[in-house]
Every structure is written in C-alpha cells, then in structure tokens.
Amino acid sequence: MVILAALDVAVLFLGIRNAKVEDFVVEFYKRQNLLTKGERPTPSTTLYSSSPFIAMFKRNLNFLEYGGRVTIGGIPQQISGRTKVYKVLIITYPMAVIFYVIFSLLSRDAHFGKGPLYFIEDYFVGFIVFFFVFMYSLSAFINEPLWLDLSIMTPLEYARKYLLTKTLSLYIIFLPLSISLFLLNPVGGAGSLLIPLTYIYISSVYARLYPSPQTQYGFGNFIAGYLAMTALIPVFLDFYLPIAGAVITLALTLPFLFSKGYWEKTFEKAITSI
C-alpha cells in the first residue's frame, strides 16, 4: 500500500508538471465532431492538430454553427444548431452554376442591356452573401468554452484565430458565386470577395454589446443591430467603387484584429454576464 501510494503521488506530480493546457483545447475541438449513432458515439472525422488555429479551421470546414437569441415570456433563450458544410455547399455550388447560366443567357437579350443586368447580378450575389454572413454572425462566440480557450491564448490571439477561421470557411462556401459573378462582371466579382470580411466586424460588435445568451434584450442589442447593419455601406460600394469599398471594409475590420484592450474587456464582460 505504501508503494502504491508513493506511485500515485509520483504520477500525480509528473502529470501536473508535464500537463499542457493546449492538449485540452485541441482535444475539445477534436471531440466537437463526435456523432452519436444509437448510444454509441462514432467520430465522423478527426479534427486533431498540434496547432489550435488549424484545429479551429478544420472544425469550421466540417460544420457550421448557427443560432441567435430570443426572449420568450421575458426569459432570454438561445436558439442554436449545427449543419455539415457539405450540405451548404450542395446549395451554393449549383446556385452559382444556375446563376451564371441564367444571366449569361439574359445578357444576350438586347432588351435588358448591360446596365440593369449588372445591377441585378451584383445585388443578387451581394444580398445572398451578406444575409448569410449577418445571420451567421449572430451566434459568434456564444457556444465557445472561453474558460478553456483563454487559458492558453490571450483574448486577442483567440479572437483573431476564431474570426479568421470563420471568415475563411465563408470564403470557401461562397467562392463559386463570386467566380460566377466575376465571369459576368469582373468589377462586381472582385467586389464580392470583400463581403465575407464583414463577418469580422459584425461578430465583434455583437460579442461586445450582446455577449451571452443570458443577456436580456435591451438597448445594447438595439445598438449592436444598428452598428451591424452599417456593414451594408461597404457592401454597396464593393460593386461600383471596389477601391472605396475595400478601404472602408478594412477600416471596419482591421481594428478588431489588433485591438488588445477591446477583446480583454469583451471577454471579461462575456464571462461575468453568464
């Protein structure tokens, strides 16, 4: 018994000494993709990586998390869900092909002319992409284990990895639509590539002003929604004045990727409001 007790103490000491919190974070993202078949959990794919950034990116490439906050009977509630990315791609890729075929045929009709067609083409793609980005932003950060992620990364590092990996996944989803628009209208197609970047701005605003599902709907939510909709300004400019649209888009997004104090206060508020 004495020998076993000594071994227990030695193993406990070595375990604590050699433990890496990074392993817990990577393991969390690895297990995010466990599917339950009956009562038996089966991994559909591995999300393991030695880098938290790659692990987060693999997670976002495998499924999309969406949701929002509603107040029912005066009680704030969170509505959330998850869907595999390939199911979304099944919609966006054929949509891009159909979009190109229809508008390439319409462009041959002299009754339409180039001006109206460019307007319809641009804003069809702009509306679809921005609407998805906006709705996707509503669930930003609310399902994340901040206590775990922030134990190995600073608030700025975590926010930057989170926002960039989410934005990259949006590019993969909507790249076919941008390519189709580029073949029809190069200026509009180039401008549409800037729209997914608005996810960084909208998600950052909601994270600060409406940080958790337990937060009551109030003035902060109204302000967050109002500020989020200002992202439409660069979206409109992207199609006709891409340079101006790019400048405004970067002005809205880049500060959130470099502001240390913003994310420290944001996550502090999010944790205390739970």
Sequence and secondary structure as in RCSB ss.txt:
>XXXX:A:sequence
MVILAALDVAVLFLGIRNAKVEDFVVEFYKRQNLLTKGERPTPSTTLYSSSPFIAMFKRNLNFLEYGGRVTIGGI
PQQISGRTKVYKVLIITYPMAVIFYVIFSLLSRDAHFGKGPLYFIEDYFVGFIVFFFVFMYSLSAFINEPLWLDL
SIMTPLEYARKYLLTKTLSLYIIFLPLSISLFLLNPVGGAGSLLIPLTYIYISSVYARLYPSPQTQYGFGNFIAG
YLAMTALIPVFLDFYLPIAGAVITLALTLPFLFSKGYWEKTFEKAITSI
>XXXX:A:secstr
 HHHHHHHHHHHHHHHHH  HHHHHHHHHHHTTEEEETTEEEESS    SSHHHHHHHHHHHEEEEEEEEEETTE
EEEEEEEEEHHHHHHHHHHHHHHHHHHHHHHTT TTT HHHHHHHHHHHHHHHHHHHHHHHHTTTTTTS HHHHT
TTS HHHHHHHHHHHHHHHHHHHHHHHHHHHHHH HHHHHHHTTGGGHHHHHHHHHHHHS STTS SSHHHHHHH
HHHHTTHHHHHHHHH HHHHHHHHHHHHHHHHH HHHHHHHHHHHHHT 
